[in-house]
Every structure is written in C-alpha cells, then in structure tokens.
Amino acid sequence: MANEHSTATGTAARPEPTRPEPTRPEPAVSPAPAPLSPRAAGRMLLPHLRRHRGALAVAVLLSLLAAAATLLQPLLVGQVVAAVRAGEALGPWVAALVAVLLIAAVAGGLQQFLLERAGAGVVLQVRRALAGHLLRITVAERDRRVSGDLLSRVSGDTTALSSVVTSGLFDIVGVVLTAAGALVLMGVLDPVLLGVTVAAVAAGITTGLVATRRLSAVELASRERVGAMSAAVARVLSSLRTIRASGATERELAVVAEAARQARDASVRAARVRAAVSPLMGLAFQGAFIAVLGVGGARVAAGSTTVAELVTFVLLLFTLIFPLGQIFGVWTVLQSGIAALTRIDEVMRLEVERDEPRAAAPPTAGHGAPAVEFDAVTFTHPGGERALHEVSFAVPRGTRTALVGPSGAGKSTALGLVERFADVDSGAVRLDGVDVRDLPLGGLRARLGYVEQDAPVLAGTLRANLVLASPDASDAQVQEVLAAVGLSDLATRSPAGLDAEVGEAGVLLSGGQRQRLAIARALLAGAEVLLLDEPTASLDARNEALLKQALDAAAAQRTLLVVAHRLSTVVDCEQIVVLDGGRVLARGTHEELLVTSPLYRELAETQLLVRADAAGEPAPGPA
C-alpha cells in the first residue's frame, strides 16, 4: 500500500503482496420456503391474539348482534309487505325495521373498530418480536441475508397480519352465523326454494374452491418477489455515490426495474387466481337468484306460497349471498396472511446469539494471565473456507499488540472471535485467562471496545453515536474524547453542538471523521481492551499522528489489539504478530521482525518503511 513516503522519496511504492480473500457466502434473497399449513400459522399467531382476547370477545359478541339484526331485516320487510296487502298499520313494523338497521350499523362499526385496534396491536407485537430477533441473529446469518428483504418482512409482511384479524379470522364469525341463519330461515319458509338455492350455490362454491387451491403458493411467491425488489432498491440507495461516480445509474436502474417487473408479474399471477373466484361465484349467485325467481313465481301462481313469503325468501337469499362472497374474500385474506407468516416464521427460525455461558458460574482468572490469549485457535467460515489454523499468541495486559499481514490473512476474523461474533472450531480465546465462551455475552462485550474496519456511524446525532455504549456519559466526558481524537471542531461547527445530525451512515462526515468518531465511542466506553480494526485506514498523515498520540495515551490504562495494514502506525507496538493464510508466521517487535520475517520485511519495503538494499535500515523521510 502506498503512503506519503512515496512522495517524499520520489520512489514509486510497490504493490502490497496479497493473498486470496476467504470465500464467504454472497448475500442473497433466500429461496421461497414451503407455505405454512393453516394449523401451523394459527399456532404462530395465537399467542399474539391472546393478548387482545377481551376486545376480540366483545367483537365476536357484536358480530353475533349484527348477524341477528341482519337476519331480522328480511323478516320485517316481509311483514311490511304483508301489512300493506292486508291494509294494516305499518308504523310498528317500520319502526322495528329502522331500529334493526341502526343496531346492525352501530354493532358493525364498533366491531370493525375493535378488530382494527386489535389488528394494530398484533402487528406491533409481531414487529417487536421480529425486530428483536433480527437484532440478535448471529453475524454469520446476518452476512448471508439482504437488508432490503429483511426490512420488507418487518414492514410489509407484518402489515398483512392486520387484515387477517380485521377481515379474516374474526370477521368470519359473523359471516358464517349470518349465512347459517339465512339457510335455516329459508328452509323454514320454503324447503323447495332452499333446495334450488343450495344446488346453484354449491356448484359455484365448488368451482371457487378449485380456483383457490393455488392461492397460498402464488401469494407467497408474490411476497418473495416484493422482498427481492426491496432488496434491490436498498442496495442502490446504500451505494448511490459509487453508482453515480461509476456512471452506472442506468444499469442499476435496469436491475431495479427488472426486480419490480418480476414483483409485478408475481402480483398479476396472484391477482389472476383471485380474479377467477369472483366471476364464478357471481355466476352461481345470479343463477340462484334467477332460479329462485322462476320457481318462486310458479309457486306463487300455484298458491303454494305467498308474495310476502317470496319477497322474504329473496331478501334472505341476498343475505346469504353476501356473506358467502365475504367467506371467499376472507379465504383470500387468510392465504395472504399465511404467506406473510411463512416469511416471518423463516426469519424467526434464524439462529440467534446465545447469551448463556458454558460454565455454571464465571470462573476466576489466573494470576498474571494475559489480557487476551489465542490458544491453538482454528476457525472455519460458514462457507467452508478455513480462516485460522492453530493460531496462538498472547497479549499481555497494558500492552499494544498489532496483527499484520496480507489481505485475507485472518486478522479481522481474530478480532471477531474475541467479541464472540462466532465461536472457534477448536482451541480457545481467553480474556484475562477465562475462555470467552464461559462468560455472558453482555459482560464480555462490556469489557471490550471494538472499532470495525469500515467504522459504521448510525443515523442520528453526534451525541447519540458517541454514547452508544455509555449512555450515562456527561458532556464533559464526550468533549474530552472528541479532543483526544482531534474532533473537537465537530461539536462547535454547528449551533446544535453535540446534537448536530451526522446523516444516514454518517454521510455528513468525512471518512476520517467517521473513523475517529468510532474510536472516540470506544474510548468513551472505558473498556479494558480495545480491539481496533484498521483504525487509521481513512486518516491523513496529520490526523493519523494525532490519533496515534491518543491511542498511546489510552494504552497507558488499556490493552490494545490492533489490526493494521499501514505499518507506520504500529511500529512501536510491544508485539507484532504476522499472519498469513490464517497461520502465525512470526512474532516480535518491528526491529526484530525486519530481520526474522521475510513477509514482514516485504510489507515494510512495500510501504517504504525500510530500504530494500539495507536490512533493518529505515527509509529516508518521516516514518
């Protein structure tokens, strides 16, 4: 890697020797799982419904009241017709009819409100559970997933559950009761006409059921394609500057457009299945209506029934047809809900971090144990590529140790194992003499300060980012660590001070500012051990020197384990560990390794820290 020394010497820096990066699984939208069975979906949803059982019970009672009022309406209309034919007073019947209409309207409105409120509560609970699970999944699982697809499950798929409650499970109670009541009353009025109705409606229902057999599968496929589209959009937005600078806007737009087209096609396939139901049902219901009018008219002419009874029967037929149509609508909603639950269930099955130590009680560390120790550690990435092979080294307490080597040597992987983002295949990583697997995760990470290679900054304020690991820190402490890393100007450049926004992913900060902000956050937390992955990667020479001074001061009270490509930042570490291909090749100080490690000397020569023609002789110019 070239640095400022190449300019000082007038010599072109040779490229840094590299090794192939370990193969890791490419993030991708997961293939569509098999749809959950209705019973499994019900078991998954039931715990969330129980929390709203009071409101749902009232909604069911209101549904019964509305169903009863709906069934009374045709009977009262029949009485009005009979009263007109007999010349009797209409007032009582009309008043009763108006009262029943009002009761049905009020009960239906209250029921809908209670169901929608319960549905919103269910969505809130599922979103909380889903978000909580996503924040606890293992790092390996997270690396295999696409953010946009996961976000679509938290937003779109959970929203679909509201319809399951409001227009599905509990709406169907009143619908079924209304349909059943209408059938009973129709049978009492005229069994012959009921037989005609059942024959016509049964044909339509059978055809409709056949058409909806594939509905669950196509609904799930539609949701999967929407998730893929969300992933494509998130990918573009997260790399917008790179795409614009590369002149790739139109090519990336084509990728998003293709994902949107596939989502549209999947939605159209689902709509085709849904659309097949309505005409078939409508045809059956129209046939039933025509048959009832024809046969009923003939029965009135023959004196087998009265006009009032025929009017009542026809109104009951409409009362039956409407809920039957609703039942198929409910079935469609339930299939959409099952598809959403299937995708949610897939996420809830992802492996999460286990915050349970192996030991019954945290063991005590041995006297004089190293702050961090790798003891014959072997680790393999989930993709099958071995990253570390029998790695052993110790970091004495209060010292600085650097991990150096070509790209892909396993340096960042080693830091992740200390944090327990993954567990070793064999061997042990110890903190103060205790295997990290024997410590609770919360307690372990409270003793570690970790700065990632890309130094992520969260959207929000400067203060919120700094106190992420130390929420009780005072403004004076915050200002102190900002000064230590050369960022005092960030708190003064805006009238908002520490409450100034840093933008999404810290976009309002420079790369070097983001790097130093992440280091300031680790310093503020006061951790015993600092794990720094390329802490100076984005800094210029001046800020690198300032930060190096801050790290030197921090090292007086802390232990530092640093991953570095730029050797100029670690030449004065008490220990440098040279890694290559996941193995430890050498250990020692900068001066010792220049003599004993050919790879380290090659790295130093590449970065012009030493002249290629004189072993151990520093290169001219500032180092």
Salt bridges, closest charged atoms under 4 A:
GLU16 OE2 - HIS565 NE2 3.86
GLU141 OE2 - ARG144 NH2 3.26
GLU141 OE1 - ARG145 NH2 3.77
ASP149 OD2 - ARG153 NH2 2.90
ASP149 OD1 - ARG343 NH2 3.44
ASP157 OD1 - ARG223 NH1 3.21
ASP157 OD2 - ARG343 NE 2.56
ASP190 OD2 - ARG299 NE 2.88
GLU219 OE2 - ARG274 NH1 2.50
GLU224 OE2 - ARG343 NH1 3.12
GLU252 OE1 - ARG235 NH1 2.35
GLU258 OE2 - ARG261 NH2 2.57
ASP265 OD2 - ARG261 NH1 2.42
ASP265 OD1 - ARG264 NE 2.71
ASP345 OD2 - ARG349 NE 2.73
GLU346 OE2 - ARG145 NH1 3.94
GLU346 OE1 - ARG153 NH1 2.66
GLU353 OE2 - ARG445 NH2 2.74
GLU373 OE1 - ARG430 NH1 3.65
ASP375 OD2 - ARG430 NH1 3.07
GLU419 OE1 - ARG445 NE 3.67
ASP423 OD1 - ARG420 NE 2.82
ASP432 OD1 - ARG397 NH2 2.65
ASP432 OD2 - ARG447 NH2 2.45
ASP435 OD2 - ARG358 NH2 3.22
ASP435 OD2 - ARG437 NH2 2.83
ASP438 OD1 - ARG358 NE 2.99
ASP475 OD1 - ARG463 NH1 2.38
ASP499 OD1 - ARG463 NE 3.14
GLU528 OE1 - ARG447 NE 3.45
GLU534 OE2 - HIS565 ND1 2.16
GLU544 OE1 - ARG566 NH2 2.17
ASP552 OD1 - ARG400 NH1 2.71
ASP552 OD2 - LYS548 NZ 3.94
ASP572 OD2 - ARG400 NH1 3.85
ASP572 OD2 - LYS548 NZ 2.80
GLU574 OE1 - ARG400 NE 3.30
ASP580 OD2 - ARG19 NE 3.25
GLU605 OE1 - ARG14 NH2 3.04
GLU605 OE2 - ARG601 NE 2.79
ASP613 OD1 - ARG611 NE 3.65
GLU617 OE2 - ARG611 NH2 2.17
